[in-house]
């Protein structure tokens, strides 16, 4: 009984420490956006203000960088979701030996440093007369983000009952109809989750993007430049808005999912 109580206390303590480690930086970052200090800090607290949110709305360069990141993320999703899904379907249909080799090849970009992907992409396309910009950013990011989509779809396919496809084919359905009516609905949760992960991976990527951006300035590069030239809490305000929007979106999705399941 005493051992169970000690284990319970240690488990609760672990959860508290883990939550503090996870959320304390976000809380401090959000609080800094309300501090009157011109530097993103909470100590010393110089007074509460919302001026940094007004500065955020007035910063045209920041919004342009955010728009560039969103544009890149949308283009990346349009590439990686269908390609990653196709790769997962191919891998799950191969024999064990061929699957192991193909899996190692397809996952290798995920294990390659982002700097290497960025430089190699830039060198390759420069040989073809294509300079840095949104096009190369999308291609370079898609190289490794496809792997995340492939892995998530493969994990979903592990739970798929292939007899459903066989039954549909036996009833006269075409391969296209089986995929559209049976396989695709089953994969929908994985596709939505992988698309969300692809957006996040694209927007937060820095190492790869830095080498292929050309004259474009995505949000991560903009923030890194601000760190060198003088970071203000306006960036914290933007981060707080993004976090709040993300949390609201996640809650709305979970409510909608539970309503559909009820």
C-alpha positions as CSV (number, residue, x, y, z in Angstrom):
1,X,0.0,0.0,0.0
2,X,2.8,2.4,0.9
3,X,4.6,1.5,-2.3
4,X,1.5,2.3,-4.4
5,X,1.1,5.7,-2.7
6,X,4.8,6.5,-3.3
7,X,4.4,5.5,-7.0
8,X,1.3,7.7,-7.3
9,X,3.0,10.7,-5.8
10,X,6.0,10.2,-8.0
11,X,3.8,9.8,-11.1
12,X,1.9,13.0,-10.3
13,X,5.2,14.9,-9.6
14,X,6.5,13.7,-13.0
15,X,3.4,14.9,-14.7
16,X,3.7,18.3,-13.0
17,X,7.4,18.6,-14.0
18,X,6.7,17.5,-17.5
19,X,3.8,20.0,-18.0
20,X,5.9,22.8,-16.5
21,X,8.8,21.9,-18.9
22,X,6.4,21.8,-21.8
23,X,4.3,24.9,-21.2
24,X,6.4,27.2,-19.1
25,X,8.3,28.6,-22.2
26,X,5.0,29.2,-24.0
27,X,3.5,31.0,-20.9
28,X,6.6,33.2,-20.5
29,X,6.6,34.0,-24.2
30,X,2.9,34.9,-24.1
31,X,3.3,37.0,-21.0
32,X,6.2,38.9,-22.6
33,X,3.9,40.2,-25.3
34,X,2.0,42.2,-22.6
35,X,5.1,43.7,-21.0
36,X,6.0,47.3,-21.8
37,X,9.7,46.4,-22.1
38,X,11.1,46.8,-25.6
39,X,12.8,43.4,-25.2
40,X,10.9,40.1,-25.0
41,X,11.2,39.5,-21.3
42,X,9.0,39.3,-18.2
43,X,11.7,40.4,-15.7
44,X,11.6,43.2,-14.9
45,X,7.9,43.7,-15.4
46,X,7.6,47.3,-16.6
47,X,3.8,47.5,-16.9
48,X,1.0,45.8,-18.8
49,X,0.3,46.9,-22.4
50,X,-1.3,45.8,-25.6
51,X,0.9,48.0,-27.7
52,X,2.9,45.1,-29.1
53,X,-0.3,43.6,-30.6
54,X,-0.9,46.9,-32.4
55,X,2.8,46.9,-33.5
56,X,2.3,43.3,-34.8
57,X,-0.7,44.4,-36.9
58,X,1.2,47.3,-38.3
59,X,4.3,45.3,-39.2
60,X,3.9,44.7,-42.9
61,X,7.1,42.8,-43.3
62,X,6.0,40.3,-40.6
63,X,2.7,39.7,-42.3
64,X,4.4,39.3,-45.7
65,X,6.7,36.6,-44.2
66,X,3.8,34.8,-42.6
67,X,1.9,34.9,-45.9
68,X,5.0,33.4,-47.6
69,X,5.2,30.6,-45.0
70,X,1.5,29.9,-45.4
71,X,1.7,29.8,-49.2
72,X,4.7,27.4,-49.0
73,X,2.9,25.2,-46.4
74,X,-0.2,24.9,-48.6
75,X,1.9,24.0,-51.7
76,X,3.8,21.4,-49.6
77,X,0.6,19.8,-48.4
78,X,-0.7,19.6,-52.0
79,X,2.4,17.6,-52.9
80,X,3.3,15.5,-49.8
81,X,-0.2,14.2,-49.0
82,X,-0.9,12.4,-52.3
83,X,2.7,11.4,-52.9
84,X,3.2,10.2,-49.3
85,X,-0.1,8.3,-49.4
86,X,0.9,6.6,-52.7
87,X,4.3,5.7,-51.2
88,X,2.6,4.1,-48.2
89,X,0.2,2.1,-50.4
90,X,3.1,0.8,-52.5
91,X,5.2,-0.2,-49.5
92,X,2.3,-2.1,-47.8
93,X,1.8,-4.0,-51.0
94,X,5.4,-5.2,-51.4
95,X,6.9,-8.5,-50.2
96,X,8.8,-8.3,-46.9
97,X,12.3,-8.3,-48.4
98,X,11.5,-5.7,-51.1
99,X,9.6,-3.7,-48.5
100,X,12.6,-3.4,-46.2
101,X,14.8,-2.0,-49.0
102,X,12.2,0.4,-50.3
103,X,11.4,1.6,-46.8
104,X,15.0,2.3,-46.1
105,X,15.3,4.3,-49.3
106,X,12.1,6.3,-48.8
107,X,12.8,7.2,-45.2
108,X,16.4,8.3,-45.9
109,X,15.5,11.9,-46.5
110,X,14.1,12.0,-43.0
111,X,17.5,11.0,-41.6
112,X,19.4,13.5,-43.8
113,X,20.4,16.8,-42.1
114,X,18.2,19.7,-43.3
115,X,21.3,21.7,-44.3
116,X,22.3,18.9,-46.7
117,X,18.9,18.8,-48.3
118,X,18.8,22.6,-48.7
119,X,22.3,22.8,-50.3
120,X,21.8,19.8,-52.6
121,X,18.4,21.1,-53.8
122,X,19.8,24.5,-54.5
123,X,22.9,23.1,-56.4
124,X,20.7,20.7,-58.5
125,X,18.2,23.3,-59.6
126,X,20.7,26.0,-60.2
127,X,22.3,23.7,-62.8
128,X,18.9,23.9,-64.5
129,X,18.7,27.7,-64.3
130,X,16.3,27.8,-61.4
131,X,17.2,30.1,-58.5
132,X,16.0,30.2,-55.0
133,X,12.4,31.1,-54.1
134,X,9.0,29.7,-53.2
135,X,9.4,26.9,-55.8
136,X,12.6,25.6,-54.4
137,X,11.4,26.0,-50.8
138,X,8.4,23.8,-51.6
139,X,10.5,21.1,-53.3
140,X,13.2,21.1,-50.6
141,X,10.7,20.8,-47.7
142,X,8.6,18.2,-49.5
143,X,11.6,16.0,-49.8
144,X,11.5,15.1,-46.1
145,X,8.0,16.0,-45.1
146,X,6.7,13.3,-47.5
147,X,8.3,10.8,-45.1
148,X,6.1,11.9,-42.2
149,X,3.0,11.5,-44.3
150,X,4.1,8.1,-45.5
151,X,4.8,6.8,-42.0
152,X,1.4,8.1,-40.7
153,X,-0.5,6.6,-43.5
154,X,1.4,3.3,-43.2
155,X,0.5,3.1,-39.5
156,X,-3.1,3.5,-40.4
157,X,-2.9,0.9,-43.1
158,X,-1.6,-1.6,-40.6
159,X,-5.1,-1.7,-39.1
160,X,-6.9,-2.0,-42.5
161,X,-8.8,-5.2,-43.2
162,X,-7.9,-6.1,-46.8
163,X,-10.9,-8.4,-47.0
164,X,-13.1,-5.3,-47.4
165,X,-11.3,-4.5,-50.7
166,X,-11.6,-8.1,-51.8
167,X,-15.3,-8.1,-51.0
168,X,-15.9,-4.9,-53.0
169,X,-14.0,-6.3,-56.0
170,X,-15.9,-9.5,-55.8
171,X,-19.1,-7.5,-56.0
172,X,-18.0,-5.9,-59.2
173,X,-16.5,-2.7,-58.1
174,X,-13.6,-1.3,-60.0
175,X,-10.2,-0.6,-58.4
176,X,-10.9,3.1,-58.6
177,X,-14.2,2.8,-56.9
178,X,-12.8,0.5,-54.2
179,X,-10.1,3.1,-53.4
180,X,-12.6,6.0,-53.4
181,X,-15.3,4.2,-51.4
182,X,-13.4,1.9,-49.1
183,X,-9.7,2.7,-48.7
184,X,-9.8,6.5,-48.8
185,X,-12.6,6.9,-46.2
186,X,-10.6,4.6,-43.9
187,X,-7.4,6.7,-44.4
188,X,-9.2,10.0,-43.9
189,X,-8.1,10.5,-40.2
190,X,-4.5,9.8,-41.1
191,X,-4.6,12.1,-44.1
192,X,-6.0,15.0,-42.1
193,X,-3.5,14.4,-39.3
194,X,-0.6,14.2,-41.8
195,X,-1.7,17.3,-43.6
196,X,-1.7,19.2,-40.3
197,X,1.7,17.8,-39.4
198,X,3.0,18.8,-42.8
199,X,1.8,22.4,-42.3
200,X,3.5,22.6,-39.0
201,X,6.7,21.1,-40.3
202,X,6.8,23.4,-43.2
203,X,6.1,26.6,-41.3
204,X,8.7,25.9,-38.5
205,X,11.4,24.7,-40.9
206,X,14.5,26.8,-40.9
207,X,17.7,24.9,-41.8
208,X,16.5,23.7,-45.2
209,X,14.6,26.9,-46.0
210,X,17.5,29.1,-45.4
211,X,19.5,27.8,-48.3
212,X,16.8,27.8,-50.9
213,X,14.7,30.9,-50.1
214,X,16.4,33.2,-52.6
215,X,15.0,36.6,-52.0
216,X,11.9,35.3,-50.2
217,X,11.7,35.7,-46.4
218,X,9.5,33.0,-44.7
219,X,8.5,33.6,-41.1
220,X,11.3,31.5,-39.5
221,X,13.9,33.4,-41.5
222,X,12.2,36.7,-40.6
223,X,12.3,35.8,-36.9
224,X,16.0,34.7,-37.1
225,X,16.9,38.0,-38.7
226,X,15.0,39.9,-36.0
227,X,17.0,38.0,-33.4
228,X,20.2,39.4,-34.9
229,X,19.0,42.9,-35.6
230,X,16.8,43.5,-32.6
231,X,13.8,41.3,-31.5
232,X,10.7,43.0,-30.1
233,X,7.7,41.5,-28.3
234,X,5.7,42.0,-31.5
235,X,7.0,38.6,-32.5
236,X,5.8,37.2,-29.2
237,X,2.4,38.7,-29.9
238,X,2.2,36.9,-33.2
239,X,3.3,33.6,-31.7
240,X,0.6,34.0,-29.0
241,X,-2.0,34.6,-31.6
242,X,-0.9,31.5,-33.6
243,X,-0.9,29.4,-30.4
244,X,-4.4,30.5,-29.4
245,X,-5.7,29.9,-33.0
246,X,-4.1,26.4,-33.0
247,X,-5.6,25.5,-29.6
248,X,-9.1,26.7,-30.7
249,X,-8.8,24.8,-33.9
250,X,-7.8,21.6,-32.1
251,X,-10.6,21.9,-29.6
252,X,-13.1,22.6,-32.5
253,X,-11.9,19.5,-34.4
254,X,-12.1,17.3,-31.3
255,X,-15.7,18.5,-30.6
256,X,-16.7,17.9,-34.2
257,X,-15.1,14.4,-34.1
258,X,-16.9,13.4,-30.9
259,X,-20.2,14.6,-32.3
260,X,-19.7,12.5,-35.4
261,X,-18.8,9.5,-33.3
262,X,-21.8,9.9,-31.0
